[in-house]
């Protein structure tokens, strides 16, 4: 990742390691690594790269000049104008968000791919994944300041972005909605003591209650998140980059990307209502 201070800093940074007679490797600070030490490093041990066959060179970060053919207009008045959030890694050139899907579980996905147990180009089949209940758009969806930490269109991927999916764009849902029954010991106790009477619709005789469950993956609109905390977007980006150990360099290099999927756990919402 290049910065404005690269030219001035070059004299302070050691040169890349170089080979020395006898099979050792000498770095810019004059420290020689023996052939055994080199072999003991992660790259030295990885002769065959395991089951994973990298498609090309390692890309440490991207820059605005790459751009993205699909833009995200947060708070637009329709899904088509807003555009899909593309944080998948199956097609790097189409990405229009920083980070990736599945939050902290993205680490486990990388392990599965490295172990040869999962295809790195796997694309899920979204057929029959529409929500069982209808949650239509409301005014807050069209206001970029109202919703800043989730994608309100995240459960309507199949319907809202069908044209993109039909063209092979790997768009993933960020909200999963289903109908469910949950058991609450407090309700069972209330039924047994006569404080509650099951109606057979919302509250069942066995003490279970009918709910609509929504699992939500975080999708942050960085300008909106920064405004909520009363800080500048540049400060937010730099602090997140530094405090995650440089995990997301695109927070610095891609100021043109406003959307970030942080590697944190999602949230679950339970709506108490009879099934539709």
C-alpha positions in Angstrom: 0.0 0.0 0.0 1.5 3.2 -1.1 1.3 6.5 0.9 2.4 10.1 0.4 5.3 9.5 2.7 6.7 6.5 0.8 9.5 8.5 -0.8 10.7 10.0 2.4 10.4 6.7 4.3 12.3 4.6 1.9 15.6 5.2 3.5 14.2 4.0 6.9 12.8 0.7 5.7 15.1 -2.3 5.3 15.5 -3.7 1.8 13.9 -7.0 0.9 15.8 -10.1 1.9 18.3 -11.3 -0.6 20.3 -14.5 -1.1 23.8 -14.9 0.2 26.5 -17.4 -0.5 26.0 -20.6 1.3 22.3 -20.7 1.0 21.4 -18.1 3.6 19.2 -15.1 3.2 20.3 -11.6 4.3 17.8 -8.8 5.0 18.4 -5.1 4.6 19.4 -4.7 8.3 22.3 -7.1 7.8 20.7 -10.1 9.6 21.4 -13.4 7.8 18.8 -16.1 7.9 20.2 -19.6 7.4 18.6 -22.0 4.9 17.1 -23.9 7.8 15.5 -20.8 9.2 14.1 -19.8 5.8 12.7 -23.3 5.4 11.2 -23.1 8.9 9.2 -20.0 7.9 5.6 -20.3 6.8 6.4 -19.7 3.1 9.5 -22.0 3.3 7.4 -24.9 4.6 4.6 -24.4 2.1 6.3 -26.1 -0.8 3.1 -27.4 -2.4 0.7 -24.9 -1.0 -1.5 -27.7 0.3 -4.9 -28.3 -1.3 -5.5 -24.7 -2.1 -4.2 -23.5 -5.5 -4.0 -19.7 -5.6 -5.3 -18.2 -8.8 -2.5 -15.6 -9.0 -0.5 -13.2 -7.0 -1.5 -11.9 -3.6 -3.5 -8.6 -3.7 -2.9 -6.7 -0.5 -5.2 -3.9 -1.3 -7.0 -2.1 -4.1 -7.2 1.6 -5.1 -10.0 3.9 -6.4 -8.7 3.7 -10.0 -10.0 0.1 -10.1 -13.5 1.4 -9.4 -16.6 -0.8 -9.4 -19.1 -1.1 -12.2 -22.0 -1.5 -9.7 -22.4 1.5 -7.4 -24.2 1.6 -4.0 -26.3 4.7 -3.5 -27.2 4.4 0.2 -30.8 5.6 0.9 -31.9 5.7 -2.7 -35.6 5.6 -3.5 -35.6 2.1 -4.9 -33.6 -1.1 -4.7 -32.6 -0.8 -8.4 -31.1 2.7 -7.8 -29.6 1.7 -4.5 -27.8 -1.2 -6.0 -26.7 -4.5 -4.4 -24.0 -4.7 -1.8 -21.3 -7.0 -3.3 -18.8 -8.1 -0.6 -18.2 -11.6 -2.1 -14.7 -12.6 -3.2 -15.6 -14.8 -6.1 -15.2 -11.8 -8.5 -12.8 -9.2 -7.1 -13.6 -6.7 -9.9 -17.3 -6.4 -9.0 -16.7 -5.8 -5.3 -18.3 -2.5 -4.1 -17.8 -3.0 -0.3 -15.0 -3.4 2.1 -14.8 -6.6 4.1 -16.8 -9.8 3.3 -19.8 -11.8 4.4 -20.3 -14.0 7.4 -18.7 -11.7 10.0 -16.2 -13.6 12.2 -17.2 -16.8 10.5 -15.3 -15.7 7.4 -12.2 -17.0 9.1 -13.7 -20.5 9.3 -14.6 -20.3 5.6 -11.0 -19.5 4.8 -9.8 -22.6 6.7 -12.3 -24.8 4.9 -11.0 -23.5 1.5 -7.3 -23.8 2.6 -8.0 -27.4 3.6 -9.6 -28.2 0.2 -13.0 -28.9 1.8 -14.7 -26.0 0.0 -14.6 -24.5 -3.5 -13.3 -20.9 -3.3 -15.6 -20.1 -6.2 -18.7 -21.6 -4.5 -21.8 -19.6 -5.1 -25.0 -20.6 -3.2 -28.2 -21.4 -4.8 -30.7 -18.8 -3.7 -33.8 -20.5 -5.2 -36.7 -20.8 -2.7 -34.9 -18.6 -0.1 -37.4 -15.8 -0.1 -38.7 -14.8 3.4 -41.9 -16.6 4.5 -43.3 -13.2 5.7 -43.5 -9.9 3.8 -41.6 -7.0 5.3 -42.2 -4.2 2.8 -40.1 -1.1 2.4 -40.8 1.9 4.6 -39.7 5.5 4.6 -36.6 4.8 6.7 -35.2 2.7 3.9 -35.0 5.7 1.7 -33.3 8.0 4.2 -29.5 7.5 4.3 -29.4 8.9 7.9 -32.1 6.6 9.4 -30.4 3.1 8.8 -26.6 3.0 8.9 -25.6 -0.4 10.3 -27.6 -2.9 8.3 -28.8 -3.3 4.7 -32.6 -2.9 4.7 -32.8 -4.7 1.4 -30.7 -7.6 2.7 -33.6 -10.1 2.8 -35.0 -9.2 -0.6 -31.9 -10.1 -2.7 -33.7 -12.6 -5.0 -36.5 -10.2 -5.9 -34.8 -6.9 -5.8 -31.6 -7.8 -7.6 -32.8 -10.6 -9.9 -31.3 -9.0 -13.0 -27.9 -9.0 -11.3 -28.2 -12.6 -10.2 -29.3 -13.7 -13.7 -26.2 -12.1 -15.1 -24.0 -14.1 -12.7 -23.3 -11.4 -10.1 -22.6 -13.1 -6.8 -25.0 -11.1 -4.5 -25.5 -12.6 -1.1 -28.3 -12.0 1.5 -27.4 -10.2 4.7 -30.7 -10.9 6.4 -32.3 -14.3 6.8 -35.9 -14.4 7.9 -37.9 -17.5 9.0 -40.8 -18.6 11.1 -40.0 -20.4 14.3 -41.2 -21.7 17.6 -39.2 -20.9 20.7 -39.4 -22.3 24.2 -39.4 -20.0 27.1 -39.4 -21.5 30.6 -41.1 -18.4 32.0 -44.0 -18.9 29.7 -44.4 -22.6 30.7 -44.4 -21.5 34.3 -47.0 -18.8 33.6 -49.2 -21.4 31.9 -48.9 -23.9 34.7 -49.8 -21.2 37.3 -52.8 -19.9 35.2 -51.4 -16.5 34.5 -51.4 -17.1 30.8 -53.9 -19.1 28.6 -52.6 -20.6 25.3 -54.6 -19.3 22.3 -53.2 -22.0 19.9 -52.0 -19.3 17.6 -49.4 -17.2 19.2 -48.9 -19.2 22.4 -49.2 -23.0 22.2 -50.2 -25.5 24.8 -46.7 -26.8 25.2 -45.5 -23.3 26.2 -43.8 -22.6 22.9 -44.5 -19.2 21.2 -44.7 -18.5 17.5 -42.2 -15.9 16.3 -40.7 -14.5 13.1 -36.9 -14.7 13.4 -34.5 -12.4 11.6 -30.7 -13.1 11.6 -29.0 -9.9 10.6 -25.4 -9.4 9.3 -23.9 -6.0 9.9 -23.5 -3.8 6.9 -22.2 -0.4 7.9 -22.6 2.8 5.8 -19.4 4.5 7.0 -20.5 8.1 6.5 -23.6 7.5 8.5 -21.8 5.6 11.3 -19.3 8.4 11.6 -22.0 10.9 11.9 -23.8 8.9 14.6 -20.6 9.1 16.7 -19.9 12.8 15.9 -16.6 12.1 14.3 -15.2 12.5 10.8 -15.3 9.5 8.4 -11.6 9.8 7.9 -11.0 9.4 11.7 -13.3 6.4 11.8 -11.6 4.7 8.9 -8.1 5.3 10.2 -8.9 4.2 13.8 -10.6 1.0 12.6 -7.7 0.2 10.3 -5.1 0.7 13.0 -7.0 -0.9 15.8 -7.7 -4.1 13.8 -3.9 -4.5 13.1 -4.2 -3.3 9.5 -6.8 -6.0 8.8 -8.7 -3.9 6.2 -6.3 -1.6 4.2 -9.1 -0.7 1.9 -10.5 1.5 4.7 -7.6 3.7 3.9 -7.0 3.1 0.1 -10.7 2.9 -1.0 -12.3 6.2 0.1 -14.7 5.7 -2.8 -16.3 2.7 -1.1 -18.8 3.7 1.6 -19.9 0.3 2.7 -18.1 -1.9 5.2 -19.0 -5.4 6.5 -17.2 -5.7 9.8 -15.9 -9.1 11.1 -18.2 -9.1 14.1 -21.1 -11.2 15.2 -24.6 -10.4 13.9 -27.8 -9.9 15.7 -31.1 -11.8 16.0 -34.5 -10.2 16.1 -37.6 -12.1 17.3 -41.0 -10.7 16.3 -43.8 -12.2 18.4 -46.7 -12.9 16.0 -48.8 -15.8 14.7 -47.5 -17.4 11.5 -48.9 -15.7 8.3 
